[in-house]
Amino acid sequence: MLNRILSNRIIPNVLTQDEVDQLKGSVANSLNNFFVPGYGQSVTNFAMPKNILDKFIYYATSITGISGLEIEYQFARYQLSKDAHGNIVNPKLTPHYDDRFSSPRFTIDYQIESNTSWPLEVEGKSFSLKDNQALTFSGTNQIHWRPIKQFLPGEYVDMLFCHFYPKDSNISDILKSDRDMNSLKKYFLDIYKNEDMASNYRSNMIE
């Protein structure tokens, strides 16, 4: 079931080079873009080519053992950006769970391209992705984040987020209660904030 905490795994060589180029082209041709200042994230909604869509569904089906999965997806680029007021925004991803969904999701985070390293953390475990690799986890039932990192001009990380859920409404999955997830979120957020304070202290010492 999708609410079960699956063993997180890295999938290597997710797409062929032709498929990567096809995916990039689809993202580049989309005009549906917006900026999320809280994360320093430029998001693009686009139409994924069917052959690539089918491939990600195949991966999810093979790992979860659940057939008939539906997929929701978005592209995101992390880099230094300016907000609506012209302020420089550094990317950040604090501990959270994907509470915008009303039912459980199995997640595949696919790193398309990057020129810097920025690991993913899933409930205390760190995963460093290379280009054309993906990490599996439950976005709705596992707290996840990225460590504090100061991006340099020109550095970027391009990601594709894929969220899967079963078409069959007879498959019953029960989300952890918001209270349980928020308690976990607070626990990891406290650790994250302490790391942020330590990072700021080290930066001030260097200056």
KADACOR-V752451 format. One record per residue. RES is the residue in three letters. PHI is phi in degrees with one decimal (none if undefined). BURIAL is 1 if it has 9 or more other C-alpha atoms within 8 Angstrom, else 0. D_FIRST is the distance of its C-alpha to the first C-alpha in Angstrom with 1 decimal. Layout:
# KADACOR-V752451
res:RES phi:PHI burial:BURIAL d_first:D_FIRST
res:RES phi:PHI burial:BURIAL d_first:D_FIRST
This chain:
# KADACOR-V752451
res:MET phi:none burial:0 d_first:0.0
res:LEU phi:-73.0 burial:1 d_first:3.8
res:ASN phi:-87.1 burial:1 d_first:5.5
res:ARG phi:-76.1 burial:0 d_first:5.6
res:ILE phi:-76.9 burial:1 d_first:9.0
res:LEU phi:-78.6 burial:0 d_first:9.2
res:SER phi:-65.3 burial:0 d_first:12.8
res:ASN phi:-68.8 burial:0 d_first:14.6
res:ARG phi:-143.5 burial:0 d_first:16.8
res:ILE phi:-97.9 burial:1 d_first:19.7
res:ILE phi:-97.1 burial:1 d_first:20.0
res:PRO phi:-87.9 burial:0 d_first:23.8
res:ASN phi:46.6 burial:0 d_first:25.9
res:VAL phi:-63.5 burial:0 d_first:23.4
res:LEU phi:-123.4 burial:1 d_first:26.1
res:THR phi:-76.9 burial:0 d_first:29.6
res:GLN phi:-62.7 burial:0 d_first:32.5
res:ASP phi:-61.6 burial:0 d_first:33.2
res:GLU phi:-68.7 burial:1 d_first:29.7
res:VAL phi:-60.4 burial:1 d_first:30.0
res:ASP phi:-63.1 burial:0 d_first:33.4
res:GLN phi:-64.1 burial:1 d_first:32.1
res:LEU phi:-63.5 burial:1 d_first:29.3
res:LYS phi:-59.2 burial:0 d_first:31.9
res:GLY phi:-63.3 burial:0 d_first:34.3
res:SER phi:-65.1 burial:1 d_first:31.8
res:VAL phi:-64.6 burial:1 d_first:31.3
res:ALA phi:-63.9 burial:0 d_first:35.0
res:ASN phi:-84.2 burial:0 d_first:35.9
res:SER phi:-83.9 burial:1 d_first:33.8
res:LEU phi:-105.6 burial:0 d_first:35.8
res:ASN phi:-93.3 burial:0 d_first:32.8
res:ASN phi:-123.9 burial:1 d_first:33.0
res:PHE phi:-154.9 burial:0 d_first:32.9
res:PHE phi:-109.9 burial:1 d_first:33.3
res:VAL phi:-108.5 burial:1 d_first:31.2
res:PRO phi:-61.8 burial:0 d_first:33.8
res:GLY phi:-62.2 burial:0 d_first:31.6
res:TYR phi:-111.0 burial:1 d_first:29.8
res:GLY phi:62.9 burial:1 d_first:32.8
res:GLN phi:-123.0 burial:1 d_first:30.5
res:SER phi:-97.4 burial:1 d_first:31.7
res:VAL phi:-108.1 burial:1 d_first:29.0
res:THR phi:-129.6 burial:1 d_first:29.4
res:ASN phi:-94.2 burial:1 d_first:27.7
res:PHE phi:-150.8 burial:1 d_first:28.4
res:ALA phi:-94.4 burial:0 d_first:27.8
res:MET phi:-75.6 burial:0 d_first:25.9
res:PRO phi:-55.7 burial:1 d_first:27.5
res:LYS phi:-60.1 burial:0 d_first:25.6
res:ASN phi:-64.2 burial:0 d_first:25.8
res:ILE phi:-77.9 burial:1 d_first:24.2
res:LEU phi:-57.1 burial:1 d_first:21.5
res:ASP phi:-62.0 burial:0 d_first:20.6
res:LYS phi:-68.1 burial:0 d_first:20.6
res:PHE phi:-67.5 burial:1 d_first:18.1
res:ILE phi:-63.7 burial:1 d_first:15.8
res:TYR phi:-61.0 burial:0 d_first:16.5
res:TYR phi:-58.9 burial:0 d_first:15.6
res:ALA phi:-64.4 burial:1 d_first:12.2
res:THR phi:-64.3 burial:1 d_first:11.5
res:SER phi:-64.6 burial:0 d_first:13.1
res:ILE phi:-80.0 burial:0 d_first:11.1
res:THR phi:-85.0 burial:0 d_first:7.4
res:GLY phi:78.1 burial:0 d_first:8.7
res:ILE phi:-108.2 burial:1 d_first:7.8
res:SER phi:-92.0 burial:0 d_first:11.3
res:GLY phi:70.0 burial:0 d_first:13.0
res:LEU phi:-83.7 burial:1 d_first:11.8
res:GLU phi:-97.0 burial:1 d_first:14.3
res:ILE phi:-130.4 burial:1 d_first:15.8
res:GLU phi:-122.4 burial:0 d_first:17.8
res:TYR phi:-152.7 burial:1 d_first:20.2
res:GLN phi:-150.2 burial:1 d_first:23.3
res:PHE phi:-98.1 burial:1 d_first:25.9
res:ALA phi:-142.5 burial:1 d_first:27.4
res:ARG phi:-114.5 burial:1 d_first:30.5
res:TYR phi:-106.4 burial:1 d_first:31.4
res:GLN phi:-166.4 burial:1 d_first:35.1
res:LEU phi:-61.3 burial:1 d_first:38.1
res:SER phi:-140.0 burial:0 d_first:38.6
res:LYS phi:-111.3 burial:1 d_first:40.8
res:ASP phi:-85.3 burial:1 d_first:39.7
res:ALA phi:-63.9 burial:0 d_first:41.6
res:HIS phi:-98.6 burial:0 d_first:44.4
res:GLY phi:85.7 burial:0 d_first:44.9
res:ASN phi:-81.0 burial:0 d_first:43.4
res:ILE phi:-72.6 burial:0 d_first:41.8
res:VAL phi:-114.5 burial:1 d_first:38.1
res:ASN phi:-91.0 burial:1 d_first:36.4
res:PRO phi:-58.4 burial:1 d_first:32.7
res:LYS phi:-154.9 burial:1 d_first:30.5
res:LEU phi:-140.7 burial:1 d_first:26.8
res:THR phi:-78.7 burial:1 d_first:26.5
res:PRO phi:-55.3 burial:1 d_first:23.5
res:HIS phi:-160.2 burial:0 d_first:21.1
res:TYR phi:-129.5 burial:1 d_first:17.6
res:ASP phi:-82.6 burial:0 d_first:17.0
res:ASP phi:-81.4 burial:0 d_first:17.8
res:ARG phi:-74.9 burial:0 d_first:19.2
res:PHE phi:-88.9 burial:0 d_first:15.9
res:SER phi:-92.1 burial:0 d_first:15.3
res:SER phi:-141.8 burial:0 d_first:11.5
res:PRO phi:-61.0 burial:1 d_first:8.8
res:ARG phi:-131.1 burial:1 d_first:9.7
res:PHE phi:-98.5 burial:1 d_first:9.2
res:THR phi:-115.4 burial:1 d_first:12.9
res:ILE phi:-122.2 burial:1 d_first:15.6
res:ASP phi:-96.9 burial:1 d_first:19.0
res:TYR phi:-107.9 burial:1 d_first:21.7
res:GLN phi:-88.5 burial:1 d_first:25.2
res:ILE phi:-76.9 burial:1 d_first:27.7
res:GLU phi:-160.3 burial:1 d_first:30.9
res:SER phi:-159.7 burial:1 d_first:32.5
res:ASN phi:-128.6 burial:0 d_first:35.7
res:THR phi:-153.2 burial:0 d_first:34.7
res:SER phi:-100.1 burial:0 d_first:32.0
res:TRP phi:-148.6 burial:1 d_first:29.6
res:PRO phi:-62.2 burial:1 d_first:26.6
res:LEU phi:-98.2 burial:1 d_first:23.2
res:GLU phi:-112.5 burial:1 d_first:22.3
res:VAL phi:-124.9 burial:1 d_first:18.8
res:GLU phi:46.5 burial:0 d_first:19.3
res:GLY phi:94.2 burial:0 d_first:22.6
res:LYS phi:-103.1 burial:0 d_first:21.9
res:SER phi:-102.2 burial:0 d_first:23.9
res:PHE phi:-130.5 burial:1 d_first:23.3
res:SER phi:-100.7 burial:0 d_first:26.2
res:LEU phi:-89.7 burial:1 d_first:25.6
res:LYS phi:-102.8 burial:0 d_first:28.3
res:ASP phi:-57.4 burial:0 d_first:28.9
res:ASN phi:68.3 burial:1 d_first:26.7
res:GLN phi:-120.3 burial:1 d_first:23.9
res:ALA phi:-136.8 burial:1 d_first:20.4
res:LEU phi:-114.0 burial:1 d_first:18.1
res:THR phi:-105.3 burial:1 d_first:14.3
res:PHE phi:-167.3 burial:1 d_first:12.5
res:SER phi:-103.4 burial:1 d_first:10.6
res:GLY phi:-62.1 burial:1 d_first:13.6
res:THR phi:-86.5 burial:1 d_first:12.6
res:ASN phi:-124.4 burial:1 d_first:11.6
res:GLN phi:-131.9 burial:1 d_first:14.1
res:ILE phi:-69.7 burial:1 d_first:17.8
res:HIS phi:-141.4 burial:1 d_first:19.4
res:TRP phi:-167.3 burial:1 d_first:23.0
res:ARG phi:-127.3 burial:1 d_first:26.0
res:PRO phi:-66.0 burial:1 d_first:29.0
res:ILE phi:-63.2 burial:0 d_first:32.3
res:LYS phi:-147.2 burial:0 d_first:34.3
res:GLN phi:-91.9 burial:0 d_first:37.5
res:PHE phi:-73.2 burial:1 d_first:37.4
res:LEU phi:-95.5 burial:0 d_first:40.7
res:PRO phi:-54.5 burial:0 d_first:42.3
res:GLY phi:92.7 burial:0 d_first:40.9
res:GLU phi:-79.3 burial:1 d_first:37.7
res:TYR phi:-155.7 burial:1 d_first:34.5
res:VAL phi:-135.8 burial:1 d_first:30.8
res:ASP phi:-103.5 burial:1 d_first:29.2
res:MET phi:-126.8 burial:1 d_first:25.5
res:LEU phi:-119.1 burial:1 d_first:23.1
res:PHE phi:-102.2 burial:1 d_first:19.9
res:CYS phi:-117.8 burial:1 d_first:17.1
res:HIS phi:-120.3 burial:1 d_first:14.1
res:PHE phi:-118.1 burial:1 d_first:11.6
res:TYR phi:-149.1 burial:1 d_first:9.9
res:PRO phi:-78.2 burial:1 d_first:9.6
res:LYS phi:-67.0 burial:0 d_first:13.0
res:ASP phi:-71.0 burial:0 d_first:12.2
res:SER phi:-70.4 burial:0 d_first:12.6
res:ASN phi:-78.3 burial:0 d_first:11.9
res:ILE phi:-78.8 burial:0 d_first:8.1
res:SER phi:-97.1 burial:0 d_first:8.1
res:ASP phi:-120.7 burial:1 d_first:6.4
res:ILE phi:-110.6 burial:0 d_first:9.1
res:LEU phi:-66.2 burial:1 d_first:10.6
res:LYS phi:-57.5 burial:0 d_first:12.7
res:SER phi:-64.7 burial:0 d_first:16.1
res:ASP phi:-55.3 burial:0 d_first:18.5
res:ARG phi:-63.4 burial:0 d_first:20.7
res:ASP phi:-63.0 burial:0 d_first:18.4
res:MET phi:-67.6 burial:1 d_first:17.7
res:ASN phi:-67.5 burial:0 d_first:21.4
res:SER phi:-65.5 burial:0 d_first:22.5
res:LEU phi:-64.0 burial:1 d_first:20.7
res:LYS phi:-59.0 burial:1 d_first:22.0
res:LYS phi:-61.4 burial:0 d_first:25.5
res:TYR phi:-59.1 burial:0 d_first:25.4
res:PHE phi:-75.9 burial:1 d_first:24.8
res:LEU phi:-67.7 burial:1 d_first:27.0
res:ASP phi:-62.0 burial:0 d_first:29.9
res:ILE phi:-63.8 burial:0 d_first:29.6
res:TYR phi:-61.3 burial:1 d_first:29.7
res:LYS phi:-65.0 burial:0 d_first:32.7
res:ASN phi:-64.7 burial:0 d_first:34.5
res:GLU phi:-66.9 burial:1 d_first:34.1
res:ASP phi:-64.8 burial:1 d_first:35.4
res:MET phi:-62.8 burial:0 d_first:38.4
res:ALA phi:-66.1 burial:0 d_first:39.1
res:SER phi:-64.9 burial:0 d_first:38.9
res:ASN phi:-63.9 burial:0 d_first:41.3
res:TYR phi:-63.6 burial:0 d_first:43.6
res:ARG phi:-63.6 burial:0 d_first:43.8
res:SER phi:-64.1 burial:0 d_first:44.5
res:ASN phi:-66.7 burial:0 d_first:47.3
res:MET phi:-65.6 burial:0 d_first:48.8
res:ILE phi:-67.8 burial:0 d_first:49.0
res:GLU phi:-68.3 burial:0 d_first:50.6
